[in-house]
Amino acid sequence: MAPTLLTGNVAAAWGARLARVDYVPAFPITPQTEIIETLGAWVDSGDMPGRMVTLESEHSMLTAAGAAAATGVRVFSATSSQGLLHAMEMIYTVAGWRAPFVLVNVSRGLASPITLEADHNDVLAARDSGFLQIHCADCQEVVDGVLLAYRLAEDPAVRLPVMVNLDGFYLSFTREPVNLPDPAEVAQFLQPFDPGAIRFAASAPESQAVAVLGGSPYSYFRYETHLAAQNAVSVYGDIAGEFRERFGRERGAVEAYQTEDAEVVFFMMGSFATKAREAVDRLREAGQRVGLLRPRLLRPYPADIIAGALEGVSGVAVIDQNLSVGQGGVLHTELSAALYGREGAPAVLTSFIGGLGGREISPEEFYQMAAVTRQAVETGVTPPPRLLYTETELREIRKLQSVALVERDETSPRGGAGKPPGEEDKQ
Amino acid sequence: MASRVLGTALFRSGFTVQDAPKYGAERRGAPIFSTVRAARGASEGETINERGIIHRPDLVVVADDTLLAIPAAGTLQGIDPDTVVLVNSRESADTWRHRLNLQGELLILPAGSEVEDRADLPHIGATCAGAAACLLGVIEPEALTTAIDEELGPLGEEAVAENRENASAAFEAMIAHRGIVTEGAAVPAKDYEPPAWVELPVDDASIAAPDIRAAANSVQVRTGLWRTLRPVIDYDLCGKCWWVCSTFCPDSAIAVEGDKPVIDYDHCKGCMVCVGICPPHAIGSIPEYLAQQREQQTIEEGEADGTDPADR
């Protein structure tokens, strides 16, 4: 099929349509709404069979999704940011049911303050839940990712819900050429859901519930979920191999771009990684051996594959579009844990926090991160973690603060409590 | 819309394309912008790796010239002497070049003098896309109209025809400058200007928390405008229990004045909780539009017979 221009949101909707989903519980939130609008229009026009129901909250939406999946039908849903957090109780709960379905998350930074733009603290809040996570870097990966996610979720050796993540704005509203897979080919790749032991018939209604358990049985069930998730690394590898055979696109657990002979490698995930790919091309033109390693699969964490791809690399610039407050970047922490004690692991892992709330990362910043990392390799001294933030940005914040403080002084009944930054020192 | 039309026109002309809008909190009057990137070699599977804002644009189209004076809009961010700036304006190119102290090319897309309110600006998206298509020089008029058909088809034939007309007129208006936009190069990784990164200081929470405080103003916000149903108290049936409806009103929009409940329609959102809760069923509901029609009628009748509606 000829490529067509699609936003990441419409690509996600196409993923659901091509997967022939039976049920879509929905609740809108910026920047995800276009997904359910698109599905709603298709269901309404009859282009897509299946049922779509708008729920009164994300909490109910996730409950409905898990409950429907527990009856053995194929379920799709989508949310973002605060919506994902609102559903968090059920995120853990339905993962524990081992009911497979696909939830698309359109990444958007979390309050407070409020932003509409992308960072990964929302999806990372669900990191430990039992949901598996596939992270997309472009709109083609979104439609492919949804199809891969169903295969992974429904695999008898896995049986876990899967989240497919795309970045708000940078993918959700960004149109790019997308090759929509042929529906007949998809039907071959993704067979009807065989629910196995999950069975439900309206003619023979039964209840399903979970029990309150003590530590020992609780440990068993929790750890079984963990083992199933770990299984998913090799299962995913097989599925991605089959996908490549059938559709010709590489969708492995990690994207390794120009890492073969690389001295320095950028390590990051999501759509900003394509900016890093561009920087790698420019740095290579300038004669520098730089590459990019990007996990598509974050849960389960493909530690061995990552470590293998980084063998022989001297320094890794880890770029975290997230912030674990009081700790730092999540990817940096996890990569350190994965590499510690491994022979041939890179000696230097530098840590950069960038792209919070969709803040841009410029080409020069990528070049500089590579330079800082190379210098750390040469000197053996790793610099402390750095927030990508410029003098100009801080000046702008100071300006906004001075305006806000004047307004507070003028309008607050209690008067202003704060002083402009730096004033305290001038006494 | 402009970016989708231009993006599709480029796509239909054999380019790999990426287009995207960007905006902050949705509110009337907020600046929005969109970007279009195009690369040759679509048939060879060329992909566009850059995304987000364009750091060094080859062409900037400003649909609303009032944005040029707003720093936060950042309309001229990243331009260099090779950038072409196209402004939809009633002012002259010389005026803007002087005001903005621009070295590069600045062109004017004449703004219609009949348009008073910019919010009513018709077809500005298609108009800008048409002008931009001409300046790029790689889009034939047919590709432009095809793109408008594709992007605006769902809006109906009339809208498509009007937008085609405006886009074509803008394309023609720029014909003397066709192909004036040149392709900029990528930022080289050699001899680049390093970013001026800064160490964030630890600020006091009084300024480092994003809390906004202002004098209490919720009374001034007329949330009653949201109402689609209006609760109406029938005082003949009201049991004057005086607390049930006012206690249960989630917006505190029912006050007890004297011995009877009074609904504050400036702030009642029409949730109908009072209608359901009233013990003697004394509160009914009517559609808001009907209520407003009746009010209007009463005022007009009053004007006709010379009485002041406030006296009734």
Interface residues (C-beta under 8 A of the other chain):
Chain A: P3 L5 T30 S112 P113 I114 L116 D138 F169 Y170 F173 T174 R175 E176 P177 S271 F272 T274 K275 R277 E278 A279 D281 R282 L283 E285 A286 Q288 G358 E360 S362 P363 E364 E365 Y367 Q368 A371 R386 L387 L388 Y389 T390 E391 T392 E393 L394 Q401 A404 L405 E407 R408 T411 S412 P413 A417 G418 P421 E424
Chain B: R4 G7 T8 F11 T16 V17 Q18 D19 A20 P21 K22 Y23 G24 A25 E26 A42 T47 I48 N49 E50 R51 G52 I53 H55 A186 V187 P188 A189 K190 Y192 E193 P194 P195 A196 W197 V198 L200 P201 D203 D204 S206 I207 P210 I212 R213 A214 A215
